[in-house]
Amino acid sequence: ARNPSIQKLMELSHSFAFDSGLASKPVVEAVNAASKLGTASMAMLGNSVFSLGDSRGLQSVLSEFGETWKCKVDLKGPRLL
């Protein structure tokens, strides 16, 4: 994308997952529920969902669909640790 951003990533990912028909019914339900508190989409492997927004609210809503993990976005980019 010419103007990369996390918001653009979420928009493109959501469009691809839903327009391609790859999103299963449980994923669609989880993404729709999470979208009330932030933005959400489907990871391209399995039935995984990722989201941004109200962390506590999203974790509460998404826990109804399965196990949840809270992660942070690394803004420093790739490097050796």
C-alpha positions as CSV (number, residue, x, y, z in Angstrom):
1,A,0.0,0.0,0.0
2,R,1.2,3.5,-0.7
3,N,0.2,4.8,2.7
4,P,0.8,1.8,5.1
5,S,-0.9,2.0,8.4
6,I,-2.4,-0.4,10.9
7,Q,-5.9,0.9,10.0
8,K,-5.2,0.1,6.3
9,L,-4.0,-3.4,7.2
10,M,-7.2,-4.0,9.1
11,E,-9.4,-2.7,6.2
12,L,-7.6,-4.7,3.5
13,S,-7.5,-7.9,5.7
14,H,-11.2,-7.6,6.5
15,S,-12.1,-7.0,2.8
16,F,-10.0,-10.0,1.7
17,A,-11.3,-12.4,4.4
18,F,-15.0,-11.5,3.7
19,D,-14.9,-10.9,-0.1
20,S,-13.0,-14.1,-0.7
21,G,-15.5,-16.2,1.3
22,L,-12.7,-17.6,3.5
23,A,-14.3,-16.4,6.8
24,S,-16.2,-19.2,8.4
25,K,-19.5,-18.5,10.3
26,P,-17.8,-18.5,13.7
27,V,-15.1,-16.1,12.4
28,V,-17.8,-13.8,10.9
29,E,-19.7,-13.8,14.3
30,A,-16.5,-13.1,16.3
31,V,-15.4,-10.3,13.9
32,N,-18.9,-8.7,14.0
33,A,-19.0,-8.9,17.8
34,A,-15.5,-7.4,18.1
35,S,-16.2,-4.6,15.6
36,K,-18.6,-3.0,18.1
37,L,-15.5,-2.2,20.3
38,G,-12.8,-1.7,17.7
39,T,-11.7,-3.2,14.4
40,A,-11.3,-6.8,13.7
41,S,-10.4,-9.3,11.0
42,M,-9.5,-12.9,10.3
43,A,-5.9,-14.3,10.3
44,M,-5.4,-16.2,7.1
45,L,-4.7,-19.5,8.9
46,G,-7.5,-21.4,10.7
47,N,-10.3,-19.7,12.5
48,S,-8.2,-17.0,14.2
49,V,-9.4,-13.4,14.7
50,F,-7.2,-10.3,15.5
51,S,-8.5,-7.0,16.6
52,L,-7.5,-3.5,17.7
53,G,-9.4,-1.2,20.1
54,D,-10.7,-1.5,23.7
55,S,-8.4,-4.3,24.9
56,R,-10.5,-5.3,27.9
57,G,-13.8,-5.1,26.1
58,L,-12.4,-7.0,23.1
59,Q,-10.9,-9.7,25.3
60,S,-14.2,-10.1,27.1
61,V,-16.3,-10.3,23.9
62,L,-13.9,-12.6,22.0
63,S,-13.5,-14.9,24.9
64,E,-17.0,-16.1,24.2
65,F,-15.6,-17.6,20.9
66,G,-12.5,-19.2,22.3
67,E,-9.1,-18.6,23.9
68,T,-7.7,-15.0,23.7
69,W,-4.3,-13.5,23.9
70,K,-3.3,-9.9,24.3
71,C,-0.3,-8.8,22.2
72,K,1.5,-5.6,21.4
73,V,2.6,-4.3,18.0
74,D,6.4,-3.9,17.8
75,L,7.1,-0.5,16.3
76,K,10.9,-0.9,16.1
77,G,10.8,-3.3,13.1
78,P,12.9,-6.4,12.5
79,R,16.1,-6.9,14.5
80,L,18.2,-9.5,16.3
81,L,17.3,-10.0,19.9
